[in-house]
Amino acid sequence: NNPTARIRYGWQLLRQKNVEGTYEQMRVAQENDPLSPVSNSALCSVLIIKRNYPEALRYCEKTVELQATAPFVKIQLSSAYFLNGKNDEAISILKSELNSERYKDDAKAAAEILNITLTRKHIGQGRTLPLAGIPYHALDGYLAKLVRAGRRVAICDQTQDAKEAKGLVEREVVRV
């Protein structure tokens, strides 16, 4: 019943593409240690993989409450996935001050269509996720390319000042 051992085993199961087994290990680890940012973050991650975005967001928020500087939680990333869950048919683009970012499957699709480099974002504990970024000032040109390719695009923007946020910065789809 050691939460750390369960989490390690859960990641091993995930490498074997056993998502349900991974979910079960992470769920039990979080139940056994509900105040651990690691167990909450691990459960958040597997819920994102399962595309259960509302539950994932709940555990990501809890992780931030427990340890606001947790290196294994990227608040913007969690927000983007949550918003993508509301817009499964669209590529989600998360706007920030300097660039616009897409993650995971959206990143792969955008990189292929836009002929841009697919990179990786480190999310802690040796894990990475596919990332495709473009300069903010060039967003409109890239949006036009995605639309010409027949893709819908959801633009996600902050709706709250980051300095006022407690936990996740609120984001909403501001344009589709």
Secondary structure as a PSIPRED ss2 file (coil, helix, strand):
# PSIPRED VFORMAT (PSIPRED V4.0)

   1 N C   1.000  0.000  0.000
   2 N C   1.000  0.000  0.000
   3 P H   0.000  1.000  0.000
   4 T H   0.000  1.000  0.000
   5 A H   0.000  1.000  0.000
   6 R H   0.000  1.000  0.000
   7 I H   0.000  1.000  0.000
   8 R H   0.000  1.000  0.000
   9 Y H   0.000  1.000  0.000
  10 G H   0.000  1.000  0.000
  11 W H   0.000  1.000  0.000
  12 Q H   0.000  1.000  0.000
  13 L H   0.000  1.000  0.000
  14 L H   0.000  1.000  0.000
  15 R H   0.000  1.000  0.000
  16 Q C   1.000  0.000  0.000
  17 K C   1.000  0.000  0.000
  18 N C   1.000  0.000  0.000
  19 V H   0.000  1.000  0.000
  20 E H   0.000  1.000  0.000
  21 G H   0.000  1.000  0.000
  22 T H   0.000  1.000  0.000
  23 Y H   0.000  1.000  0.000
  24 E H   0.000  1.000  0.000
  25 Q H   0.000  1.000  0.000
  26 M H   0.000  1.000  0.000
  27 R H   0.000  1.000  0.000
  28 V H   0.000  1.000  0.000
  29 A H   0.000  1.000  0.000
  30 Q H   0.000  1.000  0.000
  31 E H   0.000  1.000  0.000
  32 N H   0.000  1.000  0.000
  33 D C   1.000  0.000  0.000
  34 P C   1.000  0.000  0.000
  35 L C   1.000  0.000  0.000
  36 S C   1.000  0.000  0.000
  37 P H   0.000  1.000  0.000
  38 V H   0.000  1.000  0.000
  39 S H   0.000  1.000  0.000
  40 N H   0.000  1.000  0.000
  41 S H   0.000  1.000  0.000
  42 A H   0.000  1.000  0.000
  43 L H   0.000  1.000  0.000
  44 C H   0.000  1.000  0.000
  45 S H   0.000  1.000  0.000
  46 V H   0.000  1.000  0.000
  47 L H   0.000  1.000  0.000
  48 I H   0.000  1.000  0.000
  49 I H   0.000  1.000  0.000
  50 K C   1.000  0.000  0.000
  51 R C   1.000  0.000  0.000
  52 N C   1.000  0.000  0.000
  53 Y H   0.000  1.000  0.000
  54 P H   0.000  1.000  0.000
  55 E H   0.000  1.000  0.000
  56 A H   0.000  1.000  0.000
  57 L H   0.000  1.000  0.000
  58 R H   0.000  1.000  0.000
  59 Y H   0.000  1.000  0.000
  60 C H   0.000  1.000  0.000
  61 E H   0.000  1.000  0.000
  62 K H   0.000  1.000  0.000
  63 T H   0.000  1.000  0.000
  64 V H   0.000  1.000  0.000
  65 E H   0.000  1.000  0.000
  66 L H   0.000  1.000  0.000
  67 Q C   1.000  0.000  0.000
  68 A C   1.000  0.000  0.000
  69 T C   1.000  0.000  0.000
  70 A C   1.000  0.000  0.000
  71 P C   1.000  0.000  0.000
  72 F C   1.000  0.000  0.000
  73 V C   1.000  0.000  0.000
  74 K C   1.000  0.000  0.000
  75 I H   0.000  1.000  0.000
  76 Q H   0.000  1.000  0.000
  77 L H   0.000  1.000  0.000
  78 S H   0.000  1.000  0.000
  79 S H   0.000  1.000  0.000
  80 A H   0.000  1.000  0.000
  81 Y H   0.000  1.000  0.000
  82 F H   0.000  1.000  0.000
  83 L H   0.000  1.000  0.000
  84 N H   0.000  1.000  0.000
  85 G H   0.000  1.000  0.000
  86 K H   0.000  1.000  0.000
  87 N C   1.000  0.000  0.000
  88 D C   1.000  0.000  0.000
  89 E C   1.000  0.000  0.000
  90 A E   0.000  0.000  1.000
  91 I E   0.000  0.000  1.000
  92 S E   0.000  0.000  1.000
  93 I E   0.000  0.000  1.000
  94 L E   0.000  0.000  1.000
  95 K E   0.000  0.000  1.000
  96 S C   1.000  0.000  0.000
  97 E C   1.000  0.000  0.000
  98 L C   1.000  0.000  0.000
  99 N E   0.000  0.000  1.000
 100 S E   0.000  0.000  1.000
 101 E E   0.000  0.000  1.000
 102 R E   0.000  0.000  1.000
 103 Y E   0.000  0.000  1.000
 104 K H   0.000  1.000  0.000
 105 D H   0.000  1.000  0.000
 106 D H   0.000  1.000  0.000
 107 A H   0.000  1.000  0.000
 108 K H   0.000  1.000  0.000
 109 A H   0.000  1.000  0.000
 110 A H   0.000  1.000  0.000
 111 A H   0.000  1.000  0.000
 112 E H   0.000  1.000  0.000
 113 I H   0.000  1.000  0.000
 114 L H   0.000  1.000  0.000
 115 N C   1.000  0.000  0.000
 116 I C   1.000  0.000  0.000
 117 T C   1.000  0.000  0.000
 118 L C   1.000  0.000  0.000
 119 T E   0.000  0.000  1.000
 120 R E   0.000  0.000  1.000
 121 K E   0.000  0.000  1.000
 122 H E   0.000  0.000  1.000
 123 I E   0.000  0.000  1.000
 124 G E   0.000  0.000  1.000
 125 Q C   1.000  0.000  0.000
 126 G C   1.000  0.000  0.000
 127 R E   0.000  0.000  1.000
 128 T E   0.000  0.000  1.000
 129 L E   0.000  0.000  1.000
 130 P E   0.000  0.000  1.000
 131 L E   0.000  0.000  1.000
 132 A E   0.000  0.000  1.000
 133 G E   0.000  0.000  1.000
 134 I E   0.000  0.000  1.000
 135 P E   0.000  0.000  1.000
 136 Y H   0.000  1.000  0.000
 137 H H   0.000  1.000  0.000
 138 A H   0.000  1.000  0.000
 139 L H   0.000  1.000  0.000
 140 D H   0.000  1.000  0.000
 141 G H   0.000  1.000  0.000
 142 Y H   0.000  1.000  0.000
 143 L H   0.000  1.000  0.000
 144 A H   0.000  1.000  0.000
 145 K H   0.000  1.000  0.000
 146 L H   0.000  1.000  0.000
 147 V H   0.000  1.000  0.000
 148 R H   0.000  1.000  0.000
 149 A C   1.000  0.000  0.000
 150 G C   1.000  0.000  0.000
 151 R C   1.000  0.000  0.000
 152 R E   0.000  0.000  1.000
 153 V E   0.000  0.000  1.000
 154 A E   0.000  0.000  1.000
 155 I E   0.000  0.000  1.000
 156 C E   0.000  0.000  1.000
 157 D E   0.000  0.000  1.000
 158 Q E   0.000  0.000  1.000
 159 T C   1.000  0.000  0.000
 160 Q C   1.000  0.000  0.000
 161 D C   1.000  0.000  0.000
 162 A C   1.000  0.000  0.000
 163 K C   1.000  0.000  0.000
 164 E C   1.000  0.000  0.000
 165 A C   1.000  0.000  0.000
 166 K C   1.000  0.000  0.000
 167 G C   1.000  0.000  0.000
 168 L C   1.000  0.000  0.000
 169 V C   1.000  0.000  0.000
 170 E C   1.000  0.000  0.000
 171 R E   0.000  0.000  1.000
 172 E E   0.000  0.000  1.000
 173 V E   0.000  0.000  1.000
 174 V E   0.000  0.000  1.000
 175 R E   0.000  0.000  1.000
 176 V C   1.000  0.000  0.000
